[in-house]
């Protein structure tokens, strides 16, 4: 039987501003473009497109970037890609914010931006659907921060 240490794998999260996470983990849940994907030790290699949602990483060793402590760590993700191979997950996000760092004012700014974009006549049906989903998720985040 494998020891708990052997059941961990490496996880990196990178966005345009740099590396947000570099840690050992036991589980990652990705917001893929077509639903949630759970990653555990010895997962099959894959490349997937990320969508809009929450990335959950179960950290088992501290990282050197955000000062994560052990336990579940959450990030708001807005698109990108994830590569899973050789017991490693590399997440490259178009935009990522640690939920612990997400201030209510920032969420309100993001809601205002999405609200301004929605009425634009130049949006395609897919873009309008995406912005509506983004607005829904941001409102959920805003509601959870006031609770």
N, C-alpha and C positions, 0 to 999 in steps of 0.2 A: 504494500500500500504506500502511496506517495505521501510525503510529509506536507503540512500546510505550506511551507516555503516553496515546495516544488509546484504548487498549484497557482503560483502567481505569474504574472507576465508584465511586460513593459508597456506603458502608455504615454504617448506624447500628444499634446494639443498645441497647435500653432495657428495663429491668425496673422493678418497683415502687420500687426504691431510687434510680433515676435512670439516666443515660446511662452505659453501660459501654464503648461503642466508638463512635468517629466517625473514619472513615479512608477512604482510597482503597484499592481492592482490584482484583485481577484475577480472583478467583473466590470464590464462597461456596457452601458445601454446607449445606443446611438439613435438620433432622430434621422433615419434614412428618408429619402424622398418619397418612399412608398410605405412607410410605417416604421415602427421601432424594431431594432435589431439588438439582441443580447449577445455579448461576446464573453466567453469563458476560456479558461486554460485549454490549449490544444484545439482551438477553433480552426476550421478549414480556412485556407487562404481565400481572400476575397477583396474586391475593390467595390465600394459603393458610393453613390452620390448621396450627399446629405441634404436634408430638407430643413425646415424650420421647426425648432423644438428644443427640448432640454436634453443635454448630454449628462449622464450620471456615471461617475467613476467611483468605485469603492477602493479608496487608497489604503494601502497597507504599509507604505513607508513614505516618509515626508519627502516632498520635492524641494528643489532649490530655487524655484521661481516665485510662486505665489505663497509660499509658506503654508501649504495645505497641511492640515493635520489628518491623522488617520480617521477613516470613516467615509461616509458618502459625501462626495463633492459634486456640485451641480453647476452647469454652464448653460447659458442661453446661446444657442447656435442658429445662425442664419445662413445656411448653405455651405457647400464645400465638398470634400471627399474624405473617405476613410479607407485606409489600407490595413488589412489584417494578414499577417504572415509570420511564421516562425515565432509564435508566442509573443507577438508585438502588435500594438495597435498605434497607427499614426493617423491622427485626425488633423486635416488641414482645412480650416474653416474660413469662409469669406468674412465672417464677423462672429466673434465669440466674446462673451462677458461672463465672468464668474458671478453667480447669483449672490454670493456673499458680498460682492463689491457693487452690486447694482442698486443705486440710490433711487428713491421714489421720484426725485426730480428728473433723473435720466429716463426712467420709464415713461413719465408724463411727456417728455420731449419726443420720445419715440412714438408715442400714441398720437401726439399732435402732427408729427410728420406723416404718419400713415393716414390720418384723417384728411390731411391736405392733398395727398396723392390720389386717394380713391375717386374723387369726382372728375379727374382728368379724362377727357374724351379720347385721349391717345392710348389709354391702357387697353391691351388685348383682354380677352375673356380670361386667359390663364393668368395674366398679370393681376387682374382685378381679384380673382379667386385667391391668389397668393397674398395680396395685400390685405384682403378680408381676414384670412387665416392669421396673418401676422398681427393684425389689430386685435383679433380675438385672444390670441396668446398673450399679448402685452397687457390687455385688460385683466386677464387672469392673474398675471404676475403682479399688477398694481393692486388687485384685490387681496392677494395673499400677503402683500407687504403691509397692508393696513390692519390685518388680523392679528 
